[in-house]
Amino acid sequence: MQYNHDAQGYWKATLALLTKIMIIWFLVSFGAGILFADVLNNIKLGGYPLGFWFAHQGSMYIFIALIFYYAKKMGEIDREFDVHED
């Protein structure tokens, strides 16, 4: 693997990852919990309306998954630009 020591490329890759994660965060927290709650409430999950579930429990599961995804992808970006810790 060839390493790239490009600071602008590293920053661009980091911002792209953060942008994707923030969009998902927004869609899950504000979108599923508030904006699309009425539509999602027509679907039941464990006896509860899906919009309610996302607003109270589902969003936390997604946020935890986003933390692990971010850590994995940042590790890959760090290795790609040779700024990783050994």
Secondary structure, 3 states (H helix, E strand, C coil): CCCCCCHHHHHHHHHHHHHHHHHHHHHHHHHHHHHCHHHHCCCEECCEEHHHHHHHHHHHHHHHHHHHHHHHHHHHHHHHCCCCCC
